[in-house]
Amino acid sequence: MENKVALEEIVSLCKRRGFIFQSSDIYGGLQGIYDFGPLGVELKNNLKAAWWKAMVYERDDIEGLDSSIITHRLTLKHSGHEDTFSDPMVDCRNCKHRMRADHVIEGKCDKCGSKDLTDPRPFNLMLRTNLGPIDDGTSFGYLRPETAQGIFTNFKNVLDSTSRKLPFGIAQIGKAFRNEVTPRNFIFRVREFEQMELEFFVEPGTDEDWHTKWVETRLDWWKKQGLTSDNLKLQPQKKDELAHYSKATTDILYRFPHGFEELEGVANRTDFDLGSHSKSQEGLKLFAQVKPNPDSTAFLVVQDLEKKTPVVPFVIEPSAGLDRGVLAILTEAYTKEKLENGERIVLKLAKHLSPIKVAVVPLARNNEKIVSKAKEIKQNLQKLGLGRMKYEDIGNVGKAYRRHDEVGTPLCITVDFDTFEGEKETVTIRYRDSMKQDRIAVADLEQFVKDYFA
């Protein structure tokens, strides 16, 4: 089903309901920088947990890592980032607007329409930071532009400490920073973001099969997060589009409000990375062309036990933008429904992603018995460890339902006067998507909720 939601509607919902805020907005905000609010951080953490579960906990061939954000300059020199991590930019001489050269249409400034543009010039995207007490221009590092390099420089550490054999992977979720000249489309293209990356190390010669497998695996995972086939498509990159390290890359595109764009890329990085960071490269028989590295102290290889020779593994890299994932999830879930008494907005999120799992609503806030029971139920559900449960006592029950529809809460439980009638205490359970209601015994409630979110 094609998305018909406007980006402005997503932005409005995120601000109104506490998903995402412009960073430092009391000072006018920072372009391309966003803060995740009370519900946004829950959604983001749930998506991260789903990725980690699928990539690390449910597989036997992947280890986890959390490498540092501040990155050694030599790491990014030998990875090629210092030379290649830039965008060609043009400036409009008329209005001084700067834009990426590949975004210029018909040779015109996208702000004022002038054709008086400068020639393209490279603009480095990395954010540099001084290290130590003296700013002498030589003691500096970078805020990492990707999480991948920390995995490659830790390859030997992980290999030595876990005794892994090929094929195996190293997974990481973490912040990355890029000095984007033209941040755009809300959290789609920003200067500070999170990545979910896997570097999967394989025997040379098996790389193409593994690349195909990982494309299929990653596409299937996004579908399990609630994204529909109509809004997803695969796009192999053309030869002239490939990054300097890539033999082949297939992008998983999603239909965002502004059109189909990359959600995740799955790249065959060959032996470029481990080869680039290895010493004495001339004896490694590398597939990739790499620059000499006189600075490294390590061989990033595995031993071929039969041939008794070092082998530099090829790398398959599924790399997903977490922030883009959140935007895709919100876009897919955002639904407007016409009702007999008006319209409702509902986020039809997958249950495991919902920021609030259950809202407990007292019918009468001035009735101590009802309020006490509602709070007791909320506390007991919270102890199940399924995620955030909320005691909701703002507005009437109908407004509480609408509010929780809008933030994607799958279940609302109402404690009312009938709760205390009969032999067993009972409550009303109301389902987000269907709006149907069931009556259930309080004694059975915890097991019901556990089964529902299993």
C-alpha positions as CSV (number, residue, x, y, z in Angstrom):
1,M,0.0,0.0,0.0
2,E,1.5,3.3,-1.1
3,N,2.3,5.9,1.6
4,K,0.1,9.0,1.4
5,V,1.3,10.7,4.6
6,A,3.0,14.1,4.2
7,L,6.3,14.7,6.0
8,E,4.8,17.7,7.8
9,E,2.2,15.4,9.4
10,I,5.0,13.1,10.8
11,V,7.0,16.1,12.1
12,S,3.9,17.5,13.8
13,L,3.1,14.2,15.5
14,C,6.7,13.8,16.6
15,K,6.7,17.2,18.2
16,R,3.2,17.0,19.7
17,R,3.6,13.6,21.2
18,G,7.2,13.7,22.3
19,F,8.9,11.5,19.7
20,I,11.4,13.9,18.3
21,F,12.4,17.5,18.9
22,Q,14.7,20.0,17.2
23,S,17.8,20.1,19.2
24,S,18.5,23.3,21.2
25,D,15.2,24.8,19.9
26,I,15.1,27.4,22.8
27,Y,18.1,28.9,21.1
28,G,16.7,28.7,17.5
29,G,17.8,25.0,17.0
30,L,20.7,23.4,15.2
31,Q,20.1,22.4,11.6
32,G,20.4,18.7,11.0
33,I,20.5,17.9,14.8
34,Y,17.5,16.3,16.6
35,D,16.8,15.0,20.1
36,F,14.6,11.9,20.7
37,G,11.9,12.6,23.3
38,P,10.3,10.2,25.9
39,L,8.4,8.2,23.2
40,G,11.1,8.6,20.5
41,V,13.8,7.1,22.6
42,E,11.6,4.1,23.4
43,L,10.8,3.5,19.7
44,K,14.4,3.9,18.8
45,N,15.6,1.5,21.6
46,N,13.0,-1.0,20.6
47,L,14.2,-1.0,17.0
48,K,17.8,-1.3,18.2
49,A,16.9,-4.2,20.4
50,A,15.1,-6.0,17.5
51,W,18.2,-5.5,15.3
52,W,20.6,-6.8,18.0
53,K,18.3,-9.8,18.7
54,A,18.2,-10.8,15.1
55,M,21.9,-10.2,14.3
56,V,23.6,-11.3,17.6
57,Y,21.3,-13.3,19.9
58,E,19.6,-15.4,17.2
59,R,22.7,-16.3,15.3
60,D,25.8,-18.3,16.3
61,D,28.3,-16.6,14.0
62,I,28.3,-12.9,15.2
63,E,29.9,-11.1,18.1
64,G,29.1,-7.6,19.4
65,L,31.2,-4.5,19.8
66,D,31.0,-0.9,21.1
67,S,34.0,1.0,19.7
68,S,34.9,4.6,20.5
69,I,33.4,7.6,18.8
70,I,36.6,9.6,18.7
71,T,38.7,8.0,16.0
72,H,42.5,8.0,15.4
73,R,43.4,10.1,12.5
74,L,45.5,7.3,11.0
75,T,42.5,5.0,11.0
76,L,40.6,7.4,8.7
77,K,43.7,8.2,6.7
78,H,44.3,4.5,5.7
79,S,40.6,3.8,5.3
80,G,40.5,6.4,2.6
81,H,38.2,8.8,4.3
82,E,40.6,11.7,4.5
83,D,41.0,11.6,0.7
84,T,37.5,10.5,-0.5
85,F,34.9,11.3,2.2
86,S,33.7,14.5,0.6
87,D,30.8,15.9,-1.5
88,P,31.3,18.1,-4.5
89,M,29.6,21.4,-3.7
90,V,28.6,24.5,-5.7
91,D,27.8,28.0,-4.5
92,C,25.3,30.4,-5.9
93,R,27.0,33.7,-6.5
94,N,23.7,35.5,-6.5
95,C,22.3,34.4,-3.1
96,K,25.3,32.7,-1.6
97,H,23.4,29.4,-1.1
98,R,25.5,26.3,-1.1
99,M,24.3,23.0,-2.4
100,R,25.5,19.6,-3.4
101,A,26.5,19.4,-7.1
102,D,24.5,16.3,-7.7
103,H,21.4,18.1,-6.4
104,V,21.6,20.9,-8.9
105,I,18.8,20.7,-11.5
106,E,19.2,22.3,-14.9
107,G,22.1,24.3,-13.7
108,K,20.0,26.5,-11.4
109,C,20.2,27.4,-7.8
110,D,17.4,25.6,-5.9
111,K,16.8,28.7,-3.7
112,C,16.8,31.7,-6.1
113,G,16.9,30.1,-9.5
114,S,20.1,31.8,-10.6
115,K,22.4,30.1,-13.0
116,D,25.5,32.0,-11.8
117,L,27.0,29.0,-9.9
118,T,30.6,28.2,-9.0
119,D,32.4,25.2,-10.3
120,P,32.1,22.1,-8.0
121,R,34.6,22.0,-5.1
122,P,35.2,19.1,-2.6
123,F,33.7,19.6,0.9
124,N,35.0,17.3,3.5
125,L,32.2,15.7,5.6
126,M,34.3,14.7,8.6
127,L,34.1,16.5,11.9
128,R,37.5,17.1,13.4
129,T,38.2,17.5,17.2
130,N,41.3,18.6,19.0
131,L,42.8,16.1,21.5
132,G,44.9,17.3,24.5
133,P,45.4,20.7,26.2
134,I,47.2,22.4,23.3
135,D,45.7,23.2,19.9
136,D,48.8,22.9,17.8
137,G,47.1,21.6,14.7
138,T,48.7,18.1,15.0
139,S,47.0,16.6,18.0
140,F,43.6,15.8,16.6
141,G,41.1,13.0,15.9
142,Y,37.8,12.8,14.2
143,L,34.2,12.1,15.3
144,R,33.7,8.9,13.4
145,P,31.8,9.2,10.1
146,E,30.8,5.6,10.3
147,T,31.0,2.8,12.9
148,A,32.6,0.3,10.5
149,Q,36.2,1.4,11.0
150,G,36.1,0.7,14.7
151,I,35.2,-2.9,13.8
152,F,38.0,-3.3,11.3
153,T,40.7,-1.9,13.7
154,N,39.4,-4.3,16.4
155,F,39.3,-7.3,14.0
156,K,42.4,-8.9,15.5
157,N,41.3,-8.2,19.1
158,V,37.9,-10.0,18.5
159,L,39.5,-12.8,16.6
160,D,42.2,-13.4,19.3
161,S,39.7,-13.2,22.2
162,T,36.9,-15.4,20.7
163,S,38.8,-17.9,18.5
164,R,36.3,-17.3,15.8
165,K,36.7,-19.0,12.4
166,L,35.3,-17.8,9.0
167,P,32.6,-17.0,8.3
168,F,31.8,-14.7,11.2
169,G,30.7,-11.2,11.9
170,I,31.0,-8.3,14.2
171,A,28.0,-6.1,14.9
172,Q,27.8,-2.6,16.3
173,I,25.2,0.1,16.9
174,G,26.4,3.6,17.5
175,K,26.6,7.3,16.8
176,A,28.3,8.6,13.6
177,F,28.8,12.2,12.5
178,R,28.9,13.9,9.1
179,N,29.1,17.6,8.4
180,E,26.3,17.5,5.9
181,V,26.0,20.8,4.0
182,T,22.3,20.4,3.2
183,P,20.6,18.4,6.0
184,R,17.0,17.7,4.8
185,N,13.8,15.8,5.2
186,F,13.6,15.8,9.0
187,I,15.7,13.0,10.4
188,F,16.5,11.4,7.0
189,R,19.7,13.3,6.4
190,V,21.3,14.7,9.5
191,R,24.7,15.6,10.9
192,E,24.5,13.3,14.0
193,F,22.9,9.9,13.6
194,E,23.1,6.2,14.6
195,Q,24.1,3.3,12.5
196,M,23.3,-0.4,12.8
197,E,26.2,-2.1,11.1
198,L,27.5,-5.6,10.6
199,E,30.9,-6.5,9.1
200,F,30.6,-10.1,8.1
201,F,34.0,-11.8,7.2
202,V,34.0,-14.5,4.7
203,E,36.4,-16.7,2.6
204,P,37.4,-15.0,-0.7
205,G,35.4,-16.7,-3.4
206,T,32.3,-17.1,-1.2
207,D,31.6,-13.4,-1.0
208,E,29.0,-13.1,-3.8
209,D,26.9,-15.9,-2.4
210,W,27.1,-14.2,1.1
211,H,26.2,-10.9,-0.4
212,T,23.0,-12.3,-1.9
213,K,22.1,-14.0,1.4
214,W,22.5,-10.9,3.4
215,V,20.4,-8.8,1.0
216,E,17.6,-11.3,1.4
217,T,18.0,-11.5,5.1
218,R,18.0,-7.8,5.7
219,L,15.0,-7.1,3.4
220,D,13.1,-9.8,5.3
221,W,14.0,-8.2,8.6
222,W,12.6,-4.9,7.6
223,K,9.4,-6.5,6.6
224,K,9.2,-8.1,10.1
225,Q,9.4,-4.5,11.5
226,G,6.1,-3.7,9.7
227,L,7.4,-2.2,6.4
228,T,5.3,-3.5,3.5
229,S,6.6,-4.9,0.2
230,D,4.9,-2.1,-1.8
231,N,7.1,0.4,0.0
232,L,10.4,-1.5,-0.2
233,K,12.5,-2.3,-3.2
234,L,16.0,-3.4,-4.0
235,Q,18.4,-1.3,-6.2
236,P,21.8,-2.6,-7.2
237,Q,24.2,0.3,-7.5
238,K,25.7,1.0,-10.9
239,K,29.5,0.7,-11.3
240,D,29.9,4.5,-11.3
241,E,27.9,4.8,-8.1
242,L,30.0,2.4,-6.1
243,A,32.1,3.6,-3.1
244,H,35.8,3.3,-3.5
245,Y,35.9,0.1,-1.4
246,S,32.9,-1.7,-3.0
247,K,32.8,-4.5,-5.5
248,A,29.0,-4.6,-5.4
249,T,26.3,-2.8,-3.3
250,T,22.6,-3.3,-3.2
251,D,20.5,-0.6,-1.6
252,I,17.3,-1.4,0.2
253,L,15.1,1.6,-0.7
254,Y,12.0,2.7,1.2
255,R,9.2,4.9,0.0
256,F,9.6,7.9,2.4
257,P,7.2,10.8,2.2
258,H,9.7,12.5,-0.2
259,G,10.1,9.4,-2.4
260,F,12.1,6.2,-2.6
261,E,15.5,6.6,-0.9
262,E,18.1,4.4,0.8
263,L,17.2,2.8,4.1
264,E,20.1,0.3,4.2
265,G,23.0,-0.6,2.0
266,V,24.5,-4.1,1.7
267,A,28.0,-3.8,0.3
268,N,30.6,-6.3,-0.8
269,R,33.7,-4.5,0.5
270,T,36.1,-7.3,-0.6
271,D,39.4,-7.3,1.3
272,F,39.8,-3.5,1.0
273,D,39.4,-2.7,4.6
274,L,41.4,-5.3,6.3
275,G,44.0,-5.0,3.6
276,S,44.2,-1.2,4.0
277,H,44.7,-1.5,7.8
278,S,47.3,-4.3,7.6
279,K,51.1,-3.9,7.7
280,S,53.4,-5.5,5.0
281,Q,50.6,-5.6,2.4
282,E,52.8,-6.7,-0.4
283,G,52.8,-10.3,0.8
284,L,49.0,-10.6,1.3
285,K,47.9,-11.1,-2.4
286,L,45.1,-8.6,-2.0
287,F,42.2,-8.4,-4.4
288,A,41.6,-4.7,-3.7
289,Q,44.0,-1.9,-4.6
290,V,45.1,-0.3,-1.4
291,K,47.7,2.3,-0.5
292,P,50.8,1.4,1.4
293,N,50.4,1.5,5.2
294,P,53.7,2.1,7.1
295,D,51.8,2.9,10.3
296,S,49.9,-0.3,11.1
297,T,51.4,-2.8,13.6
298,A,49.2,-5.8,12.8
299,F,48.3,-8.4,10.1
300,L,44.6,-8.4,9.8
301,V,44.4,-12.0,8.5
302,V,43.2,-15.5,9.3
303,Q,45.3,-18.6,8.8
304,D,44.5,-21.0,6.0
305,L,45.2,-24.2,7.9
306,E,45.5,-26.4,4.8
307,K,47.8,-24.1,2.8
308,K,49.4,-22.7,5.9
309,T,49.2,-19.2,4.5
310,P,47.6,-16.0,5.7
311,V,44.2,-15.1,4.2
312,V,42.7,-11.6,4.2
313,P,38.9,-12.1,4.5
314,F,36.4,-10.4,2.3
315,V,33.7,-8.3,4.0
316,I,30.0,-8.2,3.5
317,E,28.5,-5.1,5.2
318,P,24.8,-4.6,5.9
319,S,24.7,-1.0,7.0
320,A,21.4,0.6,8.2
321,G,20.6,4.1,9.4
322,L,18.7,3.8,12.7
323,D,17.2,7.3,12.4
324,R,16.1,6.5,8.8
325,G,14.6,3.3,10.2
326,V,12.6,5.2,12.8
327,L,11.3,7.6,10.0
328,A,10.4,4.6,7.8
329,I,8.5,2.9,10.7
330,L,6.6,6.1,11.6
331,T,5.7,6.7,7.9
332,E,4.5,3.1,7.5
333,A,2.5,3.2,10.7
334,Y,0.9,6.6,10.4
335,T,-2.8,6.0,9.5
336,K,-5.9,8.2,9.3
337,E,-9.2,6.6,9.7
338,K,-12.7,8.0,9.3
339,L,-15.1,7.2,12.1
340,E,-18.8,7.8,12.6
341,N,-17.9,10.7,15.0
342,G,-15.0,12.1,13.1
343,E,-11.4,11.0,12.4
344,R,-8.7,9.3,14.3
345,I,-4.9,9.2,13.8
346,V,-3.4,5.9,14.7
347,L,0.2,4.6,14.6
348,K,-0.2,0.9,13.6
349,L,3.3,0.0,14.9
350,A,4.4,-3.6,15.3
351,K,3.8,-4.6,18.9
352,H,7.4,-5.1,19.8
353,L,8.3,-1.5,18.6
354,S,5.5,0.4,20.4
355,P,6.9,2.9,22.8
356,I,4.2,2.2,25.4
357,K,3.0,-1.4,25.5
358,V,-0.1,-0.9,27.7
359,A,-1.9,2.1,29.1
360,V,-4.0,1.6,32.3
361,V,-6.9,4.1,32.5
362,P,-9.1,4.7,35.6
363,L,-12.7,5.5,34.5
364,A,-13.2,7.9,37.5
365,R,-10.1,9.8,38.7
366,N,-12.0,10.9,41.8
367,N,-12.8,7.4,42.9
368,E,-10.0,6.2,45.2
369,K,-10.8,2.5,44.8
370,I,-10.7,2.7,41.0
371,V,-7.5,4.8,41.0
372,S,-5.8,2.5,43.5
373,K,-6.6,-0.6,41.5
374,A,-5.5,1.0,38.2
375,K,-2.1,2.0,39.7
376,E,-1.7,-1.5,41.2
377,I,-2.3,-3.1,37.8
378,K,0.1,-0.8,36.1
379,Q,2.8,-1.6,38.7
380,N,2.3,-5.4,38.3
381,L,2.5,-5.1,34.5
382,Q,5.6,-3.0,34.7
383,K,7.3,-5.8,36.6
384,L,6.9,-8.2,33.6
385,G,9.8,-6.5,31.9
386,L,8.0,-6.2,28.6
387,G,8.6,-2.5,28.2
388,R,7.0,0.7,29.3
389,M,3.5,0.6,30.9
390,K,1.7,3.9,31.5
391,Y,-0.9,4.9,34.1
392,E,-3.1,7.4,32.1
393,D,-5.2,9.8,34.1
394,I,-5.4,12.8,31.8
395,G,-8.8,13.5,30.3
396,N,-11.7,11.1,29.9
397,V,-11.5,7.6,28.7
398,G,-12.3,8.4,25.1
399,K,-9.6,11.0,24.9
400,A,-7.1,8.6,26.5
401,Y,-7.9,6.0,23.8
402,R,-7.4,8.6,21.0
403,R,-4.1,9.8,22.6
404,H,-2.8,6.2,22.8
405,D,-3.9,5.4,19.3
406,E,-1.8,8.3,18.1
407,V,1.3,7.1,19.8
408,G,0.8,3.4,18.9
409,T,-0.1,1.8,22.2
410,P,-1.4,-1.6,21.4
411,L,-3.6,-2.1,24.5
412,C,-5.6,0.1,26.8
413,I,-6.9,-1.4,30.0
414,T,-9.8,0.4,31.7
415,V,-10.6,0.0,35.4
416,D,-14.3,1.0,36.0
417,F,-17.2,0.5,38.4
418,D,-17.9,-3.0,37.0
419,T,-14.4,-4.0,38.0
420,F,-15.5,-4.8,41.5
421,E,-18.9,-6.4,40.6
422,G,-19.2,-10.2,40.6
423,E,-17.0,-12.9,42.1
424,K,-13.9,-11.9,40.2
425,E,-12.4,-8.4,39.6
426,T,-12.5,-7.7,35.8
427,V,-11.3,-4.9,33.5
428,T,-11.9,-3.9,29.9
429,I,-9.2,-4.4,27.3
430,R,-9.4,-2.2,24.2
431,Y,-7.3,-3.0,21.1
432,R,-5.7,-0.2,19.2
433,D,-6.2,-1.3,15.6
434,S,-9.7,-2.8,15.7
435,M,-10.9,-0.7,18.7
436,K,-12.7,-3.8,19.9
437,Q,-13.1,-4.4,23.6
438,D,-13.0,-7.5,25.7
439,R,-13.7,-8.2,29.4
440,I,-11.0,-10.1,31.3
441,A,-10.4,-11.1,34.9
442,V,-7.7,-9.2,36.7
443,A,-6.2,-12.5,37.9
444,D,-5.7,-13.5,34.2
445,L,-4.4,-10.1,33.1
446,E,-0.6,-10.6,33.5
447,Q,-0.6,-13.9,31.6
448,F,-2.8,-12.4,28.9
449,V,-0.4,-9.5,28.4
450,K,2.7,-11.8,28.4
451,D,1.1,-14.0,25.7
452,Y,0.0,-11.0,23.7
453,F,3.5,-9.6,23.4
454,A,5.3,-13.0,23.1
